[in-house]
Amino acid sequence: MASRSTSIETAEALLAEKLRGVDIRKRLSALGIAYDDRSGLPAFEAFGKTISVAAVDNTLFRPGSEAPIHPVERIIILRYLTHPLPVKPSGELIGFRDLPGGMFYYGPFTARAVAPLVRTAGDDLESLRAGLSRFRWEAYPGADFGAAITVVGPVALYLLYWRGDGEFGARAEYLFDRAVRRIFSADEIAALASHVTGEIRRAVNS
């Protein structure tokens, strides 16, 4: 059985192959991704970082930095770049259970993405804000704390967080624009949310 890292590398190579012959500048524009190509290669923002696409093999890298791009980030970015048509946000948010196959995987999703975040932040909303410093985000209404976290282009991940009260502990929920169903699988969305949780936890604990 292939390891998870091998599977990710295989998926990444297949996605990069789909970009062969694609005019990256035109694709970025079509997908609503602003870019800067003063360096000769188009550079754009994703996951709060500056990302560029290598002209030779369509792999992703960070201009001026030797820091690697996390595998989950690479997969999510490449998956979006391989979508040939612009996907406009619908404005309707859905939960993980509303994704195809999401109901079946909701338990593992909660265990990987939601429960660790609640264990780390508890009722400390300031630590949660600090943990989001690794991303570009803006406040989102609907809970004690809410954040719309920019992923790539118009794609965002929505985090809603409630402090505990005398009866129940703190709780969190990740929401997604319904349009993501046209781009990402439930497994990719789960990996995305788990990755964001991991980044928040590392920032809080650093």
C-alpha positions as CSV (number, residue, x, y, z in Angstrom):
1,M,0.0,0.0,0.0
2,A,1.4,3.4,-0.9
3,S,2.2,5.8,1.9
4,R,0.2,9.0,2.3
5,S,3.2,11.1,1.2
6,T,3.6,9.0,-2.0
7,S,-0.1,9.4,-2.7
8,I,0.1,13.1,-2.3
9,E,3.1,13.3,-4.6
10,T,1.3,11.2,-7.2
11,A,-1.8,13.4,-7.0
12,E,0.3,16.5,-7.2
13,A,2.1,15.2,-10.3
14,L,-1.2,14.4,-12.0
15,L,-2.6,17.9,-11.2
16,A,0.6,19.6,-12.5
17,E,0.3,17.5,-15.7
18,K,-3.2,18.9,-16.2
19,L,-1.7,22.3,-16.4
20,R,0.6,21.4,-19.2
21,G,0.1,23.8,-22.1
22,V,-2.2,26.1,-20.0
23,D,-1.4,29.8,-20.0
24,I,-1.1,30.3,-16.3
25,R,-1.6,34.1,-16.5
26,K,-4.9,33.6,-18.3
27,R,-6.0,30.8,-16.0
28,L,-5.2,33.0,-12.9
29,S,-7.2,35.9,-14.3
30,A,-10.1,33.6,-15.3
31,L,-10.2,32.1,-11.8
32,G,-10.2,35.5,-10.1
33,I,-6.7,35.3,-8.7
34,A,-4.8,38.6,-8.7
35,Y,-1.1,38.2,-9.6
36,D,2.1,40.1,-10.1
37,D,4.5,39.0,-12.8
38,R,7.2,41.7,-12.6
39,S,9.7,39.0,-11.8
40,G,8.9,37.1,-15.0
41,L,6.7,34.5,-13.4
42,P,3.2,35.2,-12.1
43,A,3.2,35.4,-8.3
44,F,-0.1,35.2,-6.3
45,E,-1.3,34.9,-2.8
46,A,-2.6,31.6,-1.3
47,F,-2.8,30.6,2.4
48,G,-1.3,33.9,3.3
49,K,1.9,33.3,1.3
50,T,3.3,34.4,-2.0
51,I,3.2,31.5,-4.5
52,S,4.5,31.1,-8.0
53,V,4.3,28.4,-10.7
54,A,7.5,27.0,-12.3
55,A,7.4,27.4,-16.0
56,V,9.0,24.0,-16.7
57,D,6.9,21.5,-14.8
58,N,4.1,23.6,-13.2
59,T,5.3,22.9,-9.7
60,L,4.6,25.5,-7.0
61,F,7.3,27.4,-5.1
62,R,7.7,30.4,-2.9
63,P,9.7,33.2,-4.7
64,G,12.7,34.3,-2.6
65,S,12.2,31.7,0.0
66,E,13.5,28.2,0.5
67,A,10.7,27.3,2.8
68,P,8.6,24.4,1.4
69,I,4.9,24.7,0.7
70,H,2.9,22.3,2.8
71,P,1.7,19.3,0.7
72,V,-2.0,20.0,1.5
73,E,-1.6,23.6,0.3
74,R,0.0,22.4,-2.9
75,I,-2.8,20.0,-3.6
76,I,-5.5,22.6,-2.9
77,I,-3.9,25.3,-5.0
78,L,-3.2,23.0,-7.9
79,R,-6.7,21.6,-7.8
80,Y,-8.1,25.1,-8.0
81,L,-5.7,26.0,-10.8
82,T,-6.8,23.0,-12.9
83,H,-10.4,24.1,-12.8
84,P,-10.9,25.6,-16.2
85,L,-13.9,27.9,-15.4
86,P,-14.3,30.6,-12.8
87,V,-16.2,29.5,-9.7
88,K,-18.0,32.4,-8.1
89,P,-18.9,32.1,-4.5
90,S,-22.7,31.5,-4.0
91,G,-22.9,33.2,-0.7
92,E,-24.5,30.1,0.8
93,L,-22.4,28.4,3.5
94,I,-22.6,24.7,4.1
95,G,-21.1,22.4,6.7
96,F,-19.0,19.4,6.0
97,R,-22.0,17.0,6.3
98,D,-23.5,18.8,3.3
99,L,-20.6,17.8,1.0
100,P,-20.9,14.6,-1.1
101,G,-19.8,11.8,1.2
102,G,-19.5,14.3,4.1
103,M,-22.1,12.7,6.3
104,F,-20.2,9.4,6.3
105,Y,-16.8,11.0,7.1
106,Y,-18.2,13.6,9.6
107,G,-16.9,11.7,12.6
108,P,-13.2,11.5,11.4
109,F,-13.5,15.1,10.1
110,T,-14.5,16.3,13.6
111,A,-11.8,14.3,15.2
112,R,-9.1,15.7,12.9
113,A,-10.2,19.3,12.3
114,V,-12.5,20.5,15.0
115,A,-11.8,18.7,18.3
116,P,-8.0,19.5,18.3
117,L,-8.8,23.2,17.7
118,V,-11.2,23.3,20.7
119,R,-8.7,21.5,22.9
120,T,-6.1,24.1,22.0
121,A,-8.1,27.3,22.2
122,G,-10.7,26.5,24.9
123,D,-12.4,29.8,25.8
124,D,-9.3,31.9,24.9
125,L,-10.5,33.8,21.8
126,E,-7.4,36.0,21.8
127,S,-5.1,32.9,21.4
128,L,-7.4,31.9,18.5
129,R,-6.9,35.3,16.8
130,A,-3.2,35.0,17.4
131,G,-3.2,31.5,15.9
132,L,-4.7,32.9,12.7
133,S,-1.8,35.2,12.1
134,R,-0.3,32.8,9.6
135,F,-3.2,33.4,7.3
136,R,-5.0,36.3,5.7
137,W,-8.4,36.5,7.3
138,E,-11.2,38.9,8.2
139,A,-13.9,38.9,10.9
140,Y,-17.1,37.0,10.1
141,P,-20.3,37.3,12.1
142,G,-22.4,34.6,13.6
143,A,-20.5,33.4,16.7
144,D,-18.4,34.6,19.6
145,F,-15.6,34.6,17.1
146,G,-15.8,34.2,13.4
147,A,-13.2,34.3,10.6
148,A,-13.3,34.1,6.9
149,I,-9.8,32.6,6.0
150,T,-8.5,33.2,2.5
151,V,-7.4,30.0,0.8
152,V,-6.8,30.8,-2.8
153,G,-8.5,33.3,-5.1
154,P,-12.1,33.7,-4.0
155,V,-12.1,30.4,-2.1
156,A,-12.3,30.8,1.7
157,L,-12.7,28.7,4.8
158,Y,-15.1,30.0,7.4
159,L,-14.4,29.3,11.1
160,L,-17.1,29.9,13.7
161,Y,-16.2,29.5,17.4
162,W,-18.3,29.7,20.5
163,R,-17.0,29.9,24.1
164,G,-18.3,27.4,26.6
165,D,-20.9,28.2,29.1
166,G,-22.0,26.6,32.4
167,E,-23.5,23.6,30.7
168,F,-21.5,23.1,27.5
169,G,-17.8,23.5,26.6
170,A,-16.4,25.5,23.8
171,R,-17.3,24.4,20.2
172,A,-16.2,25.2,16.7
173,E,-17.5,24.7,13.2
174,Y,-15.9,25.0,9.8
175,L,-18.2,26.1,6.9
176,F,-17.6,26.3,3.2
177,D,-19.3,28.2,0.3
178,R,-21.5,25.8,-1.5
179,A,-19.5,26.4,-4.7
180,V,-16.6,24.4,-3.3
181,R,-18.6,21.2,-4.1
182,R,-17.7,21.9,-7.8
183,I,-14.0,21.9,-7.2
184,F,-12.9,19.9,-4.2
185,S,-13.7,16.4,-2.9
186,A,-14.8,15.9,0.7
187,D,-11.3,14.3,1.4
188,E,-9.6,17.5,0.1
189,I,-11.9,19.7,2.2
190,A,-11.2,17.6,5.3
191,A,-7.4,17.9,4.6
192,L,-7.8,21.6,4.2
193,A,-9.6,22.2,7.5
194,S,-7.3,19.8,9.3
195,H,-4.3,21.7,8.0
196,V,-5.7,25.1,9.0
197,T,-6.3,23.7,12.5
198,G,-2.8,22.4,12.7
199,E,-1.3,25.7,11.6
200,I,-3.4,27.6,14.2
201,R,-2.3,25.1,17.0
202,R,1.3,25.5,16.0
203,A,1.1,29.3,16.1
204,V,-0.7,29.2,19.5
205,N,1.8,26.8,21.0
206,S,4.9,28.5,19.6
